[in-house]
Amino acid sequence: MKGVILAGGLGSRLFPLTKITNKHLLPVYDRPMIFYPLQTLINAGIDDIMIVTGGSAAGEFLRLLGNGKEFGLKHLNYTYQEGEGGIADALRLVEHFADDQPICVVLGDNLIERNIRSAADDYKRQGKGAKILLKKVPDPERFGVPVLEGSRVLEIEEKPKTPKSEFAVIGVYFYDHTVFDVIRTLKPSGRGELEITDVNNHYIGKGTMTWGELEGWWTDAGTFESLLRASNMVAETGANKI
């Protein structure tokens, strides 16, 4: 399984902090934000990783991370997303890197307390389709929200005004090689982006989507409030525990 970190975008919700740098290079407590999703993949046993970045500070990722030696990696791959086409648009850029293998995708502003090793192992046994991770949150309307029926996901609603569950779809996704065929069928949403929720709903429609509930805390860090919360949570309890 290969790993993908999506760290592009303009980070407009964190302006002016992002006026001169990429959001994912901002500090979360004592480390740059990008360190956390990278460690998440490594803790899951994934060491063939590509970072999708963008904007005027893209070269700073190479200066910061180099070839990944600091993380015990032999090599680290990079590619560049022009503009803000959405998460699925960024994922489209890694097709050549995936090389028909399954991938684990982590959004660059997502932090977790523990690890996703068991979810990765479950997906390897699953062998096809897709898998998402869910977490109960107090404000699910900020995220993609699953409509659940027992152990089945019926649909994912993007930022619903009236959420049908307490769960949020966190920014960790597992896909087989057909994900790139799915992306080619997508049309831009009202935001002008290719939405990852549409990708996930495709797999749900095919009956090949599974889900698991993440243990420990999870937060994004894409707003001032969540960036502060992430820093406080890391300071109090740590992150990326084995």
Secondary structure, DSSP 8 states (H G I E B T S, - for coil): -EEEEEE-S--GGGTTGGGSS-GGGSEETTEETTHHHHHHHHHTT---EEEEEESTTTHHHHHHHTTSGGGT-S--EEEEE-S---HHHHHHTTHHHHTTS-EEEEETTEEESS--HHHHHHHHHH-SSEEEEEEE-S-GGGSEEEEEETTEEEEEEES-SS-SSSEEEEEEEEE-TTHHHHHHT----TTSS--HHHHHHHHHHHT-EEEEE--S-EEE-SSHHHHHHHHHHHHHH-SS--
